[in-house]
Amino acid sequence: LSELCKLTLAVTAPDELRVARLMARDGITEEYARARIAAQRPQGDFSALCDHTLVNDGTSAAFEEKCFQFFAKLGIMKP
């Protein structure tokens, strides 16, 4: 756990994928989904302040595997 506490990780996703997910999950319009994403976007590039960035650009299972492989590569988790 101490290794995880030393790590800063940004998780991003392409806007188009985020819009589609919000529309499907919350049943909102595309315009409202884009407005919510814009409101949640931090000022500046927050990922530049982080040690690593992972892009969530697939299914939840694919992202889970991507995270597992990432942490295994860092030696935090065993493959």
N, C-alpha and C positions, 0 to 999 in steps of 0.2 A: 504494500500500500504506500510506503514512503516514496517509492519511485513514481507512482502516479501523482503524488502531491507536488512533485517537482516539474511536472510536465504541463505546459499550456498548449491546448489544442483547439483550433478553430474548425468548426464543421460548417461547410457551406453547401448550397445546392443551387443549380441553375434556376433562374427566375421562372422560366417556362414550366419546369417541373414543379416548383413551389406553387405556382398558380393552379396547375392542374390538381395538385394534392389538396389545396385549400378548397377549391370548388367541389371536389368529390367528397371531402370529409365534412365540410361545413355547409354545403349546399348554397354557396354564395355566388354572386355574379363574378365574371372575370374582372370587371372594373373595380369592384370592391376588394377582390383578392389582391390585385395589383396595388391598391391604396394601402392595404394592411401590410404588405411586404415593404413598401416604401417607408411607412411609418416605423417599422421595426428595424430598418437598416441603420446600423450605427454610422455616425459621422466619421469619415476617414476610413482607412483600410485596417480594420481591427485585426485581420489575420496577419498583418505585418508585425504585430506585437507578440504573436504567438510563436512557439517553437516549431509547430507543425500545423498543416492544414489538411483535412480530409474532405473530399467532395462526395456528398451523398447524391449520386446521380443514377441510382438504380432502385431496385426493390429493397425492402427492409432486410430481407435475408441476405442480399448481396452486400448491403452496407455493413451488416453484422459480420460477415466474413471478412470484408475489407478492414474493419476495426480489429478483428482477431489477428489477422496477418500483420497489421501494423504494430500491435502491441507485442506480438511474438518476435518481430524483427528487432524491436527495442530490447528484447530480453525480459520483458515484464510478464509475459504469459508464455507458457510452453505450447508449441504447435501440436 
